[in-house]
Every structure is written in C-alpha cells, then in structure tokens.
Amino acid sequence: MIYTAPLLLLAAAVLPQSKWQEIGKTSTGNSVYLDGKSVRKAPDGIITARVRATYDPPLDTPTGKVTSTRVVAMFDCAGKKVATKERILFINEAKGIEHSRRTIGKPGFGPALSSTFADVALKHLCAKK
C-alpha cells in the first residue's frame, strides 16, 4: 500500500509560496499585486506596502521594453493620496534585469490617478473590512 498524503504534504511545504497576491487590474487590463507581508499601518493611519504591476503589452522605452514595476508606497486613506518611496522598473523581473531604480528622499503625497495601479492599490488597502 502506498501512502501519498505525506508525500503531497511534503511537496506543498517545499514549493515556493508566492508573496504577490493579485488585488485587481488597471483600466488597461494590467494586473496589480500586493506583497501582503509588507503591509504596515502607522499610528497616523498611513499604510506602507510593496505593490507591483505587470505590463502586457510591455511599455516601450528607448532602452528596452518595461514588463513590470515594483514600488514601495505610502497610502493615505483619509486623504485618498499616495506617495512613492521607491520605484523599480523591470525589463525582465524574473531575471532581475532592471530598466531603472529610484529611491525618493522626501516622498510627497499626491492623488492616485483613476484606474492606475496606485489607485487599485489605494482602493484595496483602504477598503472597509
């Protein structure tokens, strides 16, 4: 008699778990993801989180096609505003090939443009639960 249940449990424990959970799509159909373990809420209500978006088709730039972006951003639910702390654009995220990386010294809050990945993340993080 073969016992498959322990093998399945072992296989599930060894498989890498994705930290990115899809939380919605932009108006152009690009998927938006949240790293749930990165979400932190400060006493002033500001939420900081890592968010990524994939671009299909990729965005054309003079130095290559950007296929995805990752940001660390702050979300002000009361003011419905977003501030980016860090942004990475990828040509090939799976291989770690970056197009550009920017860390913002003094992030400033501004509105999240409707149906962009920042807007999708703001609505998800600020939804009444």
C-alpha positions as CSV (number, residue, x, y, z in Angstrom):
1,M,0.0,0.0,0.0
2,I,1.4,3.4,-1.0
3,Y,0.8,6.4,1.2
4,T,0.6,9.5,-1.0
5,A,-0.8,12.0,1.6
6,P,2.5,12.5,3.4
7,L,4.3,13.0,0.0
8,L,1.7,15.6,-1.0
9,L,2.2,17.5,2.2
10,L,5.9,17.4,1.9
11,A,5.7,18.7,-1.7
12,A,3.4,21.5,-0.7
13,A,5.8,22.5,2.1
14,V,8.8,22.6,-0.2
15,L,7.2,24.5,-3.1
16,P,7.9,28.2,-3.0
17,Q,4.9,30.3,-1.9
18,S,4.2,33.4,-3.9
19,K,4.3,36.6,-1.8
20,W,2.4,38.5,-4.5
21,Q,-1.4,38.4,-4.3
22,E,-3.4,39.8,-7.3
23,I,-5.6,42.6,-6.0
24,G,-7.1,44.0,-9.2
25,K,-6.5,45.3,-12.7
26,T,-5.9,48.7,-14.1
27,S,-8.2,50.3,-16.7
28,T,-5.8,48.9,-19.4
29,G,-6.0,45.4,-18.0
30,N,-2.6,45.2,-16.3
31,S,-2.6,43.1,-13.2
32,V,-1.8,44.7,-9.8
33,Y,-0.2,42.7,-7.0
34,L,0.3,43.3,-3.3
35,D,3.0,41.8,-1.0
36,G,0.8,41.1,2.0
37,K,3.7,40.7,4.4
38,S,4.9,44.2,3.6
39,V,1.7,46.0,4.7
40,R,2.3,48.2,7.7
41,K,-0.1,50.7,9.3
42,A,1.4,53.6,11.2
43,P,-0.4,55.3,14.2
44,D,-1.3,58.2,11.9
45,G,-3.2,55.8,9.6
46,I,-0.7,55.9,6.8
47,I,-0.3,52.4,5.2
48,T,3.1,51.4,3.7
49,A,3.2,48.5,1.3
50,R,5.0,46.9,-1.6
51,V,3.0,46.8,-4.8
52,R,3.8,45.6,-8.3
53,A,2.2,45.8,-11.7
54,T,2.8,43.8,-14.9
55,Y,2.5,45.3,-18.3
56,D,1.0,43.4,-21.2
57,P,2.0,44.5,-23.7
58,P,5.3,45.8,-22.3
59,L,5.9,49.6,-22.2
60,D,8.3,50.7,-25.0
61,T,11.2,52.9,-23.9
62,P,14.4,53.9,-25.7
63,T,16.4,51.5,-23.6
64,G,14.1,48.5,-23.7
65,K,10.6,47.2,-23.0
66,V,9.4,47.5,-19.4
67,T,7.5,44.4,-18.4
68,S,6.7,45.3,-14.8
69,T,7.2,47.8,-12.0
70,R,7.6,47.4,-8.2
71,V,7.1,50.2,-5.7
72,V,7.2,50.8,-2.0
73,A,4.5,53.3,-1.4
74,M,2.6,55.1,1.4
75,F,-1.2,55.3,1.2
76,D,-3.2,58.0,3.0
77,C,-6.7,56.6,3.1
78,A,-8.3,59.7,4.7
79,G,-6.8,62.0,2.0
80,K,-7.0,59.4,-0.8
81,K,-3.4,60.1,-1.7
82,V,-0.3,58.1,-2.5
83,A,3.4,58.8,-2.1
84,T,6.1,56.6,-3.6
85,K,9.2,55.9,-1.6
86,E,11.0,53.6,-4.1
87,R,10.3,52.6,-7.7
88,I,11.9,49.8,-9.8
89,L,11.1,49.3,-13.5
90,F,12.0,45.9,-14.9
91,I,12.9,44.8,-18.4
92,N,12.8,41.2,-17.1
93,E,11.8,40.9,-13.4
94,A,12.3,37.1,-13.3
95,K,16.0,37.5,-14.3
96,G,16.4,40.7,-12.2
97,I,17.1,42.9,-15.2
98,E,16.2,46.4,-14.2
99,H,15.4,49.3,-16.5
100,S,15.7,51.9,-13.7
101,R,15.6,52.2,-10.0
102,R,14.7,55.3,-8.0
103,T,14.6,56.0,-4.3
104,I,12.8,59.2,-3.3
105,G,14.4,61.1,-0.4
106,K,11.3,63.1,0.5
107,P,8.2,61.4,-0.8
108,G,5.3,63.8,-1.4
109,F,1.7,62.8,-1.4
110,G,-0.5,63.3,-4.4
111,P,-3.7,61.9,-5.9
112,A,-3.7,58.4,-7.4
113,L,-4.8,58.8,-10.9
114,S,-8.0,56.9,-11.6
115,S,-7.6,53.2,-12.6
116,T,-3.8,53.2,-12.3
117,F,-2.0,50.6,-10.3
118,A,-1.6,53.2,-7.4
119,D,-5.4,53.7,-7.5
120,V,-6.1,50.0,-7.5
121,A,-3.8,49.5,-4.5
122,L,-5.2,52.5,-2.6
123,K,-8.8,51.2,-3.0
124,H,-7.8,47.7,-1.9
125,L,-5.8,48.8,1.1
126,C,-8.3,51.4,2.2
127,A,-11.4,49.3,1.7
128,K,-13.5,48.9,4.9
129,K,-13.1,45.4,6.1
